Amino acid sequence: MVFSSNVFLFLFLPIFLGLYYLSGQRYRNLLLLIASYVFYAWWRVDLLALFAAVTLWNYWIGLKVGAAGVRTKPAQRWLLLGVAVDLCILGYFKYANFGVDSINVMMKSAGLEPFILTHVLLPIGISFYIFESISYIIDVYRGDTPATRNLIDFAAFVAIFPHLIAGPVLRFRDLADQFNNRTHTLDKFSEGCTRFMQGFIKKVFIADTLAVVADHCFALQNPTTGDAWLGALAYTAQLYFDFSGYSDMAIGLGLMMGFRFMENFKQPYISQSITEFWRRWHISLSTWLRDYLYITLGGNRKGTLITYRNLFLTMLLGGLWHGANITYIVWGAWHGMWLAIEKAIGLNTAPRSFNLLRWAFTFLLVVMGWVIFRAENLHVAGRMYGAMFSFGEWSLSELNRASLTGLQVATLVVAYATLAFFGLRDFYNNRPAEKAKPADPSLIKAVPGDNPGSIHQPGFSVGQDAAVQPAYWTADWPRYAMRATVLLLFVASILKLSAQSFSPFLYFQF
């Protein structure tokens, strides 16, 4: 079951939300847990046992670490045991096939009999729930969150279905209070619906359309320069709209249930450095790698060369986390190398002005990384790079011209126009301040519904930065128009989905 499927939209979600709001406050976490297990078991009921076992194991380890005390030696031993078991589970399911295949290649070359291993099925979402479990027991060890004795709350945290399959990577310390004190309001619910519909549109309208273009270009045996660049740009847009679309839907579903999840994307393609890119792309994963891997390795506390090493290793292991393929390792090394280079030259990674050349260079580096990330193997990646930078035939091949439709071309143009508009808007609206200004004690703030010009208080002036909301009787027409547009596009996306089968989200494979 996926979010962009009829069974989820018209069966699972309405039944769950109906039961959720009809049930009392004390039963909602239990209902959420049951619904999440049903959601997961819809794919493979037999792997639900593994899911539950990982949850119980980390719940128990958390209690042991908490009982041993913050940062004590006994707590450290329990922590290492918990992390080791978690990584062994992840390693077996994710890398066993790759490891055995690699060993067999060497054994065959030496004339030896290969190992025989039944193909290990990769459980959906295992990377995400293992990482979340690890972050929990580490936070307990560090004293960032107390060990919970409420098994239902912890199990619901690990299993909560909106983020279960493709993130964002949540942390128990951020949600612990929300499990017992979250609010349910009409405004939050409507915000969640809008966010869900935005993500749905991203996935169905844009990502699924561009997927056909990218798949065709990467499958060509002799791509022209035009074919290769078309495929690279199509996949670059597809991956963003696919993954950010899933994150939008997850955040929206969370809002419908009263939760606020962390943002996972912040217009990454407007970045002017690779460092800035990783502050904007898959934020939940990049911050997880920073807090639990980079800092654990020593961060920037042990000298310049060690800092460069830690940056490189963090991204190398981040690439390996994506899958058992040499292409992911090379992709991680590519980004780790550029992070180290930017650190070494002291590059300004929080610019206040938009430099077109810096942006273009950064975007080129990102696109080059996505090519090997998408390629099935190094041979396909080499074929694409060779065509991209041979600068030979810029026209599309006959096979590409025959399959490319006007709708696909229009979607690609709309995708990049959207990226440019919202990216530039975010950049200019959220530029870092040159220096912090002290608060003016003479300023007063307006409250929602106030007209700043009508406020008169002797000795005080209304602050220029006062966020004044319209009074309740004032129509917020831009907001209404935006939501009406989103609703219309959502209905159109459902009709488009009904005319074809749904396609899985790209990050399901991780």
LINVEN-V356208 format. One record per residue. N is the residue number from 1. BURIAL is I if it has 16 or more other C-alpha atoms within 10 Angstrom, else O. Layout:
# LINVEN-V356208
n->(N | N)
burial->(BURIAL | BURIAL)
This chain:
# LINVEN-V356208
n->(1 | 2 | 3 | 4 | 5 | 6 | 7 | 8 | 9 | 10 | 11 | 12 | 13 | 14 | 15 | 16 | 17 | 18 | 19 | 20 | 21 | 22 | 23 | 24 | 25 | 26 | 27 | 28 | 29 | 30 | 31 | 32 | 33 | 34 | 35 | 36 | 37 | 38 | 39 | 40 | 41 | 42 | 43 | 44 | 45 | 46 | 47 | 48 | 49 | 50 | 51 | 52 | 53 | 54 | 55 | 56 | 57 | 58 | 59 | 60 | 61 | 62 | 63 | 64 | 65 | 66 | 67 | 68 | 69 | 70 | 71 | 72 | 73 | 74 | 75 | 76 | 77 | 78 | 79 | 80 | 81 | 82 | 83 | 84 | 85 | 86 | 87 | 88 | 89 | 90 | 91 | 92 | 93 | 94 | 95 | 96 | 97 | 98 | 99 | 100 | 101 | 102 | 103 | 104 | 105 | 106 | 107 | 108 | 109 | 110 | 111 | 112 | 113 | 114 | 115 | 116 | 117 | 118 | 119 | 120 | 121 | 122 | 123 | 124 | 125 | 126 | 127 | 128 | 129 | 130 | 131 | 132 | 133 | 134 | 135 | 136 | 137 | 138 | 139 | 140 | 141 | 142 | 143 | 144 | 145 | 146 | 147 | 148 | 149 | 150 | 151 | 152 | 153 | 154 | 155 | 156 | 157 | 158 | 159 | 160 | 161 | 162 | 163 | 164 | 165 | 166 | 167 | 168 | 169 | 170 | 171 | 172 | 173 | 174 | 175 | 176 | 177 | 178 | 179 | 180 | 181 | 182 | 183 | 184 | 185 | 186 | 187 | 188 | 189 | 190 | 191 | 192 | 193 | 194 | 195 | 196 | 197 | 198 | 199 | 200 | 201 | 202 | 203 | 204 | 205 | 206 | 207 | 208 | 209 | 210 | 211 | 212 | 213 | 214 | 215 | 216 | 217 | 218 | 219 | 220 | 221 | 222 | 223 | 224 | 225 | 226 | 227 | 228 | 229 | 230 | 231 | 232 | 233 | 234 | 235 | 236 | 237 | 238 | 239 | 240 | 241 | 242 | 243 | 244 | 245 | 246 | 247 | 248 | 249 | 250 | 251 | 252 | 253 | 254 | 255 | 256 | 257 | 258 | 259 | 260 | 261 | 262 | 263 | 264 | 265 | 266 | 267 | 268 | 269 | 270 | 271 | 272 | 273 | 274 | 275 | 276 | 277 | 278 | 279 | 280 | 281 | 282 | 283 | 284 | 285 | 286 | 287 | 288 | 289 | 290 | 291 | 292 | 293 | 294 | 295 | 296 | 297 | 298 | 299 | 300 | 301 | 302 | 303 | 304 | 305 | 306 | 307 | 308 | 309 | 310 | 311 | 312 | 313 | 314 | 315 | 316 | 317 | 318 | 319 | 320 | 321 | 322 | 323 | 324 | 325 | 326 | 327 | 328 | 329 | 330 | 331 | 332 | 333 | 334 | 335 | 336 | 337 | 338 | 339 | 340 | 341 | 342 | 343 | 344 | 345 | 346 | 347 | 348 | 349 | 350 | 351 | 352 | 353 | 354 | 355 | 356 | 357 | 358 | 359 | 360 | 361 | 362 | 363 | 364 | 365 | 366 | 367 | 368 | 369 | 370 | 371 | 372 | 373 | 374 | 375 | 376 | 377 | 378 | 379 | 380 | 381 | 382 | 383 | 384 | 385 | 386 | 387 | 388 | 389 | 390 | 391 | 392 | 393 | 394 | 395 | 396 | 397 | 398 | 399 | 400 | 401 | 402 | 403 | 404 | 405 | 406 | 407 | 408 | 409 | 410 | 411 | 412 | 413 | 414 | 415 | 416 | 417 | 418 | 419 | 420 | 421 | 422 | 423 | 424 | 425 | 426 | 427 | 428 | 429 | 430 | 431 | 432 | 433 | 434 | 435 | 436 | 437 | 438 | 439 | 440 | 441 | 442 | 443 | 444 | 445 | 446 | 447 | 448 | 449 | 450 | 451 | 452 | 453 | 454 | 455 | 456 | 457 | 458 | 459 | 460 | 461 | 462 | 463 | 464 | 465 | 466 | 467 | 468 | 469 | 470 | 471 | 472 | 473 | 474 | 475 | 476 | 477 | 478 | 479 | 480 | 481 | 482 | 483 | 484 | 485 | 486 | 487 | 488 | 489 | 490 | 491 | 492 | 493 | 494 | 495 | 496 | 497 | 498 | 499 | 500 | 501 | 502 | 503 | 504 | 505 | 506 | 507 | 508 | 509 | 510)
burial->(O | I | I | I | I | I | O | O | O | O | O | I | O | O | O | I | O | O | O | I | O | O | O | O | O | O | O | I | I | O | I | I | I | I | I | I | I | I | I | I | I | O | O | O | O | O | I | I | O | O | I | O | O | I | I | O | O | I | I | I | I | I | I | I | I | I | O | I | I | I | I | O | O | O | I | I | O | I | I | O | O | I | I | O | O | I | O | O | I | I | O | O | I | I | I | I | I | I | O | O | I | O | O | I | O | O | O | O | O | O | O | O | O | O | O | O | O | O | O | O | O | I | I | I | I | I | I | I | I | I | I | I | I | I | I | I | I | I | I | I | I | I | O | O | I | I | I | I | O | O | O | O | I | I | I | I | I | I | I | I | I | I | I | I | I | I | I | I | I | I | I | I | I | O | I | I | O | O | I | O | O | I | O | O | O | O | O | I | I | O | I | I | I | I | I | I | I | I | I | I | I | I | I | I | I | I | I | I | I | I | I | I | I | I | O | O | I | I | O | I | O | O | I | I | I | I | I | I | I | I | I | I | I | I | I | I | I | I | I | I | I | I | I | I | I | I | I | I | I | I | I | I | I | I | I | I | I | I | I | I | I | O | I | I | I | I | I | I | I | I | I | I | I | I | I | I | I | I | I | I | I | I | I | I | I | I | O | I | I | I | O | I | I | I | I | O | I | O | I | I | O | O | O | O | O | O | I | I | I | I | I | I | I | I | I | I | I | I | I | I | I | I | I | I | I | I | I | I | I | I | I | I | I | I | I | I | I | I | I | I | I | I | I | O | O | O | O | O | I | O | O | O | O | O | O | O | O | O | I | I | O | I | I | O | I | I | I | I | I | I | I | I | I | I | I | I | O | O | O | I | I | O | I | I | I | I | I | I | O | O | O | O | O | O | O | I | I | O | O | I | O | O | O | O | O | O | O | I | I | O | I | I | O | O | I | I | O | O | I | O | O | O | I | I | O | O | I | O | O | O | O | O | O | O | O | O | O | O | O | O | O | O | O | I | I | I | O | O | O | O | O | I | O | O | O | O | O | O | O | O | I | I | O | O | O | O | O | O | O | O | O | O | O | O | O | O | O | O | O | O | O | O | I | O | O | I | I | O | I | I | O | O | I | I | O | O | I | O | O | O | O | I | O | I | I | I | I | I | I | I)
